[in-house]
Amino acid sequence: MDSSLLEVWQTAPGSPFLPTVGKGSQFLVGFVLLLLGLSLTGAFALNRSLFNLPLYGVPASLAIAFGTVYMFCAVGVYV
C-alpha cells in the first residue's frame, strides 16, 4: 500500500464525513425537487418543441432523478 494512502486511512477517523445536505433536510429537498420536476414536465408536455427541450425537458428529468435519490435516502433506501 502506498504510504500516502496509508496516512489518509489512518487520519480518516479524525475527520468525519459531513454531507452537503443533512439527514434532517433530505426529505424536504427531495420533495421540492420532485415537485419542481413534475411542474417542469407539465410545462414541457403543454409546449412540446425542440426549443423547449433544453429549457424544460432536461431540467425536469434531472430534478426528478435527483429528487428520487434524495427521497430514497430520506426514507432509508440507500443507493
C-alpha positions as CSV (number, residue, x, y, z in Angstrom):
1,M,0.0,0.0,0.0
2,D,1.3,3.5,-0.8
3,S,2.5,5.4,2.2
4,S,0.3,8.4,1.4
5,L,-2.8,6.2,1.1
6,L,-1.9,4.7,4.4
7,E,-1.6,8.1,6.0
8,V,-5.1,9.1,4.7
9,W,-6.5,5.8,6.0
10,Q,-5.1,6.4,9.5
11,T,-6.2,10.1,9.7
12,A,-9.7,9.4,8.4
13,P,-11.3,8.8,11.8
14,G,-10.2,12.2,12.9
15,S,-12.1,14.0,10.1
16,P,-15.7,12.6,9.8
17,F,-17.7,13.0,6.6
18,L,-20.2,15.9,6.7
19,P,-22.7,15.7,3.9
20,T,-23.8,18.8,2.0
21,V,-27.5,18.1,2.6
22,G,-28.1,16.9,6.2
23,K,-30.2,13.9,7.0
24,G,-32.9,16.1,8.5
25,S,-33.5,18.1,5.3
26,Q,-33.2,15.3,2.7
27,F,-37.0,14.8,2.7
28,L,-37.7,18.5,2.0
29,V,-35.0,18.7,-0.7
30,G,-36.3,15.5,-2.3
31,F,-39.9,16.7,-2.2
32,V,-39.1,20.1,-3.6
33,L,-37.1,18.6,-6.5
34,L,-39.8,16.1,-7.3
35,L,-42.4,18.9,-7.3
36,L,-40.2,21.1,-9.5
37,G,-39.6,18.2,-11.8
38,L,-43.3,17.3,-12.2
39,S,-44.1,21.0,-12.8
40,L,-41.5,21.3,-15.5
41,T,-42.7,18.1,-17.0
42,G,-46.2,19.5,-17.2
43,A,-44.9,22.7,-18.8
44,F,-42.9,20.7,-21.3
45,A,-45.9,18.5,-22.1
46,L,-48.1,21.5,-22.9
47,N,-45.5,23.2,-25.1
48,R,-43.5,20.4,-26.8
49,S,-41.0,21.7,-29.3
50,L,-37.3,21.4,-29.9
51,F,-36.7,24.8,-28.3
52,N,-38.4,23.8,-25.1
53,L,-36.4,20.5,-24.7
54,P,-33.3,22.1,-23.1
55,L,-35.5,24.7,-21.4
56,Y,-38.0,22.4,-19.7
57,G,-37.2,18.7,-20.6
58,V,-33.7,18.4,-19.4
59,P,-34.1,20.2,-16.1
60,A,-37.3,18.3,-15.4
61,S,-35.6,14.9,-15.9
62,L,-32.6,16.0,-13.7
63,A,-34.9,17.3,-11.0
64,I,-36.9,14.1,-10.9
65,A,-33.8,12.0,-10.9
66,F,-32.1,13.8,-8.0
67,G,-35.4,14.2,-6.2
68,T,-35.9,10.4,-6.3
69,V,-32.4,9.7,-4.9
70,Y,-32.9,12.3,-2.1
71,M,-36.3,10.8,-1.3
72,F,-34.9,7.3,-1.2
73,C,-32.2,8.5,1.2
74,A,-34.7,10.3,3.3
75,V,-36.9,7.2,3.9
76,G,-33.9,4.9,4.4
77,V,-33.4,3.2,1.0
78,Y,-29.8,3.9,0.4
79,V,-28.4,3.7,-3.2
